[in-house]
Amino acid sequence: NVLSRKFEYQADAFAAKYCYGQQLVSGLKKLTATSLGNLMPHPLYVFFHYSHPTLYQRMTMIEKSAND
């Protein structure tokens, strides 16, 4: 799971680098709302059960990548 999350952050940074960060965030929000995803799950639960970063984690990393 940790390796999968690392690759997901790399993909998000790639999108942010080419100015698609905001579109990616918008799409991720729509997907999360449609699937009724939990926006702020407990970090311990995320560590053991999630193969991808949470929406909040991805949004903060995309914004950070866009500012670099």
MDAnalysis code that builds the backbone (N, CA, C; Angstrom):
import MDAnalysis as mda
import numpy as np

u = mda.Universe.empty(204, n_residues=68, atom_resindex=np.repeat(np.arange(68), 3), trajectory=True)
u.add_TopologyAttr("name", ["N", "CA", "C"] * 68)
u.add_TopologyAttr("resid", np.arange(1, 69))
u.add_TopologyAttr("resname", ["ASN", "VAL", "LEU", "SER", "ARG", "LYS", "PHE", "GLU", "TYR", "GLN", "ALA", "ASP", "ALA", "PHE", "ALA", "ALA", "LYS", "TYR", "CYS", "TYR", "GLY", "GLN", "GLN", "LEU", "VAL", "SER", "GLY", "LEU", "LYS", "LYS", "LEU", "THR", "ALA", "THR", "SER", "LEU", "GLY", "ASN", "LEU", "MET", "PRO", "HIS", "PRO", "LEU", "TYR", "VAL", "PHE", "PHE", "HIS", "TYR", "SER", "HIS", "PRO", "THR", "LEU", "TYR", "GLN", "ARG", "MET", "THR", "MET", "ILE", "GLU", "LYS", "SER", "ALA", "ASN", "ASP"])
u.atoms.positions = np.array([
    [0.815, -1.199, 0.000],
    [0.000, 0.000, 0.000],
    [0.860, 1.265, 0.000],
    [1.954, 1.225, 0.724],
    [2.822, 2.402, 0.794],
    [3.407, 2.711, -0.577],
    [3.806, 1.696, -1.295],
    [4.366, 1.893, -2.631],
    [3.313, 2.432, -3.601],
    [2.121, 1.927, -3.501],
    [1.032, 2.407, -4.347],
    [0.739, 3.878, -4.076],
    [0.751, 4.260, -2.808],
    [0.520, 5.670, -2.456],
    [1.625, 6.560, -3.008],
    [2.865, 6.068, -2.966],
    [3.994, 6.841, -3.495],
    [3.801, 7.116, -4.977],
    [3.405, 6.091, -5.719],
    [3.178, 6.265, -7.155],
    [2.000, 7.198, -7.424],
    [0.992, 7.142, -6.584],
    [-0.165, 8.030, -6.741],
    [0.252, 9.488, -6.549],
    [1.093, 9.762, -5.564],
    [1.599, 11.123, -5.362],
    [2.432, 11.581, -6.562],
    [3.211, 10.675, -7.136],
    [4.006, 11.027, -8.314],
    [3.105, 11.380, -9.492],
    [2.035, 10.630, -9.670],
    [1.092, 10.913, -10.752],
    [0.399, 12.252, -10.532],
    [0.042, 12.543, -9.294],
    [-0.592, 13.824, -8.979],
    [0.369, 14.983, -9.219],
    [1.631, 14.804, -8.861],
    [2.637, 15.847, -9.084],
    [2.833, 16.091, -10.577],
    [2.779, 15.033, -11.371],
    [2.895, 15.162, -12.820],
    [1.747, 16.005, -13.370],
    [0.520, 15.726, -12.914],
    [-0.644, 16.501, -13.359],
    [-0.517, 17.961, -12.936],
    [-0.060, 18.205, -11.719],
    [0.098, 19.576, -11.231],
    [1.191, 20.310, -12.008],
    [2.237, 19.591, -12.368],
    [3.345, 20.199, -13.111],
    [2.876, 20.736, -14.460],
    [1.949, 20.044, -15.089],
    [1.449, 20.451, -16.398],
    [0.123, 21.206, -16.307],
    [-0.114, 21.822, -15.160],
    [-1.257, 22.723, -14.933],
    [-2.617, 22.041, -15.011],
    [-2.670, 20.763, -14.633],
    [-3.942, 20.055, -14.568],
    [-4.322, 19.720, -13.134],
    [-3.683, 20.363, -12.188],
    [-3.940, 20.068, -10.786],
    [-5.356, 20.386, -10.351],
    [-5.855, 21.545, -10.741],
    [-7.203, 21.940, -10.325],
    [-8.271, 21.050, -10.965],
    [-8.059, 20.658, -12.215],
    [-9.001, 19.748, -12.859],
    [-8.990, 18.385, -12.167],
    [-7.812, 17.932, -11.773],
    [-7.698, 16.665, -11.062],
    [-8.420, 16.729, -9.722],
    [-8.219, 17.806, -8.994],
    [-8.893, 17.970, -7.696],
    [-10.405, 17.983, -7.885],
    [-10.866, 18.693, -8.906],
    [-12.302, 18.749, -9.178],
    [-12.853, 17.356, -9.472],
    [-12.163, 16.597, -10.293],
    [-12.597, 15.238, -10.608],
    [-12.573, 14.323, -9.401],
    [-11.547, 14.458, -8.570],
    [-11.460, 13.627, -7.366],
    [-12.595, 13.946, -6.391],
    [-12.943, 15.220, -6.291],
    [-14.067, 15.600, -5.416],
    [-15.371, 14.995, -5.913],
    [-15.581, 15.039, -7.228],
    [-16.806, 14.466, -7.793],
    [-16.859, 12.961, -7.566],
    [-15.733, 12.279, -7.773],
    [-15.700, 10.834, -7.541],
    [-15.974, 10.485, -6.084],
    [-15.402, 11.261, -5.180],
    [-15.594, 11.004, -3.752],
    [-17.050, 11.246, -3.359],
    [-17.651, 12.305, -3.888],
    [-19.050, 12.587, -3.570],
    [-19.967, 11.510, -4.138],
    [-19.682, 11.059, -5.352],
    [-20.506, 10.035, -5.986],
    [-20.427, 8.710, -5.243],
    [-19.237, 8.355, -4.798],
    [-19.067, 7.074, -4.110],
    [-19.261, 7.186, -2.599],
    [-19.655, 8.366, -2.136],
    [-19.892, 8.612, -0.710],
    [-18.662, 8.285, 0.127],
    [-17.506, 8.689, -0.358],
    [-16.251, 8.431, 0.333],
    [-16.088, 9.273, 1.587],
    [-15.302, 8.769, 2.493],
    [-15.001, 9.467, 3.737],
    [-13.848, 10.440, 3.478],
    [-14.074, 11.717, 3.705],
    [-13.050, 12.718, 3.425],
    [-11.939, 12.740, 4.461],
    [-12.231, 12.401, 5.679],
    [-11.231, 12.458, 6.749],
    [-11.244, 11.169, 7.574],
    [-10.831, 10.045, 6.994],
    [-10.789, 8.795, 7.776],
    [-9.644, 8.823, 8.786],
    [-9.723, 7.960, 9.765],
    [-8.692, 7.883, 10.789],
    [-7.372, 7.459, 10.150],
    [-6.241, 8.127, 10.500],
    [-4.947, 7.815, 9.878],
    [-4.500, 6.361, 10.035],
    [-4.805, 5.742, 11.151],
    [-4.426, 4.348, 11.351],
    [-5.209, 3.429, 10.410],
    [-6.474, 3.729, 10.224],
    [-7.293, 2.956, 9.296],
    [-6.780, 3.131, 7.867],
    [-6.394, 4.349, 7.520],
    [-5.851, 4.634, 6.186],
    [-4.570, 3.839, 5.963],
    [-3.713, 3.816, 6.948],
    [-2.431, 3.127, 6.809],
    [-2.608, 1.646, 6.482],
    [-3.555, 0.999, 7.134],
    [-3.723, -0.434, 6.957],
    [-4.662, -0.824, 5.818],
    [-5.626, 0.019, 5.472],
    [-6.672, -0.410, 4.551],
    [-6.722, 0.331, 3.222],
    [-6.138, 1.495, 3.120],
    [-6.238, 2.265, 1.883],
    [-5.038, 1.993, 0.989],
    [-5.302, 1.743, -0.291],
    [-4.212, 1.564, -1.239],
    [-3.818, 2.889, -1.883],
    [-4.671, 3.896, -1.757],
    [-4.398, 5.220, -2.309],
    [-4.510, 6.252, -1.185],
    [-3.864, 7.410, -1.361],
    [-4.004, 8.471, -0.357],
    [-5.445, 8.968, -0.304],
    [-5.801, 9.565, 0.812],
    [-7.144, 10.134, 0.932],
    [-7.252, 11.378, 0.055],
    [-8.474, 11.818, -0.165],
    [-8.694, 13.006, -0.984],
    [-7.996, 14.218, -0.383],
    [-8.090, 14.375, 0.914],
    [-7.450, 15.520, 1.576],
    [-5.928, 15.488, 1.379],
    [-5.329, 14.316, 1.539],
    [-3.879, 14.192, 1.353],
    [-3.484, 14.517, -0.082],
    [-4.261, 14.034, -1.024],
    [-3.950, 14.287, -2.429],
    [-4.120, 15.759, -2.768],
    [-5.171, 16.386, -2.246],
    [-5.393, 17.810, -2.530],
    [-4.252, 18.663, -1.993],
    [-3.787, 18.380, -0.783],
    [-2.705, 19.176, -0.223],
    [-1.415, 18.969, -0.992],
    [-1.132, 17.751, -1.425],
    [0.088, 17.500, -2.196],
    [0.001, 18.115, -3.599],
    [-1.175, 18.116, -4.206],
    [-1.329, 18.734, -5.525],
    [-1.108, 20.231, -5.434],
    [-1.672, 20.859, -4.413],
    [-1.474, 22.302, -4.233],
    [-0.010, 22.612, -3.939],
    [0.640, 21.776, -3.161],
    [2.054, 21.973, -2.860],
    [2.891, 21.818, -4.123],
    [2.580, 20.819, -4.946],
    [3.312, 20.596, -6.191],
    [3.097, 21.732, -7.177],
    [1.904, 22.290, -7.197],
    [1.614, 23.384, -8.124],
    [2.357, 24.650, -7.730],
    [2.612, 24.815, -6.439],
    [3.310, 26.020, -5.952],
    [4.812, 25.932, -6.127],
    [5.349, 24.728, -6.352],
    [6.808, 24.558, -6.487],
    [7.298, 24.952, -7.852],
])
